[in-house]
């Protein structure tokens, strides 16, 4: 299988910086932002974004994680790993690395529908533009039209050497 590098560590850093400024501009009046990453690479993107937002804004930033089965998100109750279980009337940014079909984001969004949130936005590093579910990313690092046979692989295993591949 041929791997084509579409983002290197420097480009990923630039995309995250730009998106952090966009998030801050859109939510400058909020007192607190709850950044919720989908376990795995989504949470790694969330941690990096949180670090940047803490440097560029006076907002209180909380980084949290959702764990769910990405292949069968309906099969088990997702686990929300929040230090604070109450997210009522808060501004929530739901974050993942790649938006493929939209299934993972859709089931993660569902978790926030039982309490009134102030604002709910979604952020992805790469959007493939092949959603089957009615979910979109409000903040996108790279929008890439691919074929259905192609796959995006984000590798965040080595800090400082993160890479995104098209396979």
N, C-alpha and C positions, 0 to 999 in steps of 0.2 A: 504494500500500500504506500503510495507516494504522499509524503508530508510536505506541505508548503507553508512556510512561516508567514503569517499575515500580521502579527504584532510581536515585536520584541519587548524587552523589559523597559526600554526608554519610551517607546510608543505607548505601552500600557500606562506608564507613569504619567505621560502627557494627557492621555484620555481621562484618567482618574482625576487629575488636577482640574481639567476643564469641567468635568461633571460635578466636582465638589463646588466650584464657583457657581455653576448653574443651580445646584441644589440650594446653596446659600441665597442666591438672588431670588429664587422662587419662595423661600421660606424665611426671609430675613426678619419677619415680624413674630415668628414663633419663639417661644421661650426655650423650648426643648425639642430636639429631634430624636426620634427613636429609629435607629438604623437596624433593620432586621435582615440578616443574611440567611440564605438557604444553606444548610450544612454542606460542607465541602468547599469547592471553589467560590461559591456565592458568599460564604462567610469570610473567606480570605479577602475577597474584594471589599466586603463590608468593613473589615478591620482597617484596610489601607485607606478607604474613603473616610472613615472616622478619624484617623490620624491627621489627614489633610484638613478636614473640616475644623478640628480643634485648633489648628494653627491659623486658619484664615478667618474664623468667625468667633464671635463672643457667645454663640449659642451653646446650651448645655447639650452634649452629645452622649447618647447611650447606645452601646453596641450590643445587640442581642442575636440569638440564633434560633432558627426553626429547623428541626430534624424531621424529615419525612421520606418515605420510600419513593424515589423519583420514578421508578418504573411502574409502580402500582400505588399511587398516592391515596387512593380510595380504600385500600385494603386494611389499613391500620390507622388508628388515631394519631395524627401528627403530634410531636412533642415540641412544645414551645419552651425554649430555655431562656426565660426572662428572669433577670434579677428582680424585676418589678412586674407582677402579673397584671396590674391594672394599666391598660393602655387607653382607657376612655379619655376622650377629648384631647388626645395627643396627635402630633404630626408624625406619621409613620412612613418611612421609606423602605419598601421591600426590595431586596437586592439579590440578584443571581448573576452568574458569570455569562451564560449563553441563553438566549431566548430561542428555543427550537420550535416546538409545537404550541407552547403556551400552557401545557398541562401542569407542569410543576408550579408555575406562578399562579395559575388559576386556583389550584387547591390550597396554596399558601395564602392567597388573598381571602379565600373563604373563611379562614380563621379569624379575620378581623371584622367580619360582618355581624358578629353577635353583640358587639358593643359599639357605641357611636365614637368614631375617631374624628378628630378635627380635619385631618386631610390624610389620604392614603395615596402614595405615588409608588411607581415601580422604576427600578434602575437596572440596566444590564450592561455588561461590558461589550457584548456582541449580540446583535439582533439579526437572525437569519432571514427574516421576512417570510416565514412559512407557517404562521400560526394557524392552528385548527380550532383554537378556543378564543373566545372574545376577550382577549387580554392584550394590552399593548404596553410597551415600555415608555414611560414619560421622559426618562433620561437614558440616552444611548451613547456608548463610546464609539462603536463602529457598526454601521448598518451594512450588511453584506448579503446580496442575493446569491443563493447557492442552489444547486440542484438538490432534489430530494435524496439522492444517493450519497451526496457529500456530507461530511461530518465535521464539526468544529471541536477541537480538543484544546482546552486551556490547561496549561501546566504551571501550577503555582507551587511546585514541590521545593524549589530552591529560591529562597528570598534573594532578590537582586538579579535573578536570571529567569524571571517569569516569561512565558512564551505562549502564544496562541497559534495553533496550526489549523489549516484546512486539509482534510484528508478525504 
